[in-house]
Amino acid sequence: MAAVSNALIYDVLKAMPARLGNIEEGVGEVRGKVRALRTTVHGVQGDLHNLDEAYSARDDRAGRIERRLDIVDTPVS
């Protein structure tokens, strides 16, 4: 096994701040992308909620029309 000298350890330790800076930069980019995805997901959830409300209102309206026209199917027991 090769001997480990203080100079070798020092060289590795000198490179650490630059490598940590790259990691921090990468983590920052990932955080930004996650934040953008979260915003998109919230928007999609809002759209789905709005569609659900719209379909529910249409279903209620269709039910009222069916009752007025007396064309409601009676459930079979």
C-alpha positions in Angstrom: 0.0 0.0 0.0 1.3 3.5 -0.9 2.3 5.7 2.0 0.1 8.7 2.6 2.0 11.9 3.1 0.9 15.2 4.6 1.4 16.8 1.2 -1.1 14.4 -0.4 -3.7 15.0 2.4 -3.1 18.8 2.1 -3.7 18.6 -1.7 -7.0 16.8 -1.2 -8.1 19.2 1.5 -7.2 22.2 -0.7 -9.6 20.9 -3.4 -12.5 20.4 -1.0 -13.8 24.0 -1.0 -14.1 24.1 -4.8 -15.8 20.7 -4.8 -18.2 21.7 -2.0 -19.0 24.9 -4.0 -19.9 22.8 -7.0 -22.2 20.6 -4.8 -23.9 23.6 -3.3 -24.4 25.1 -6.8 -25.9 21.8 -7.9 -28.2 21.6 -4.9 -29.4 25.1 -5.6 -30.3 24.2 -9.1 -32.2 21.1 -7.9 -34.1 23.3 -5.4 -35.1 25.7 -8.1 -36.3 22.9 -10.3 -38.3 21.3 -7.4 -39.8 24.7 -6.7 -40.9 25.1 -10.3 -42.3 21.6 -10.3 -44.2 22.3 -7.1 -45.7 25.4 -8.6 -46.8 23.4 -11.7 -48.3 20.7 -9.6 -50.3 23.3 -7.6 -51.5 24.7 -10.8 -52.6 21.3 -12.1 -54.4 20.6 -8.8 -56.2 23.8 -9.1 -57.3 23.1 -12.6 -58.5 19.6 -11.6 -60.5 21.1 -8.7 -62.1 23.6 -11.1 -62.9 20.9 -13.6 -64.4 18.8 -10.8 -66.6 21.7 -9.7 -67.7 22.3 -13.3 -68.6 18.7 -13.9 -70.4 18.5 -10.6 -72.5 21.6 -11.5 -73.3 20.1 -14.9 -74.3 16.8 -13.3 -76.6 18.7 -10.8 -78.1 20.7 -13.6 -78.7 17.5 -15.7 -80.4 15.9 -12.7 -82.7 18.9 -12.3 -83.6 18.8 -16.0 -84.3 15.0 -15.8 -86.6 15.5 -12.8 -88.5 18.4 -14.5 -89.0 16.3 -17.7 -89.9 13.3 -15.5 -87.3 11.1 -17.2 -85.4 10.0 -14.1 -84.6 6.3 -14.0 -85.9 4.8 -10.8 -83.4 2.6 -9.1 -84.2 -1.1 -9.1 -84.4 -2.6 -5.6 
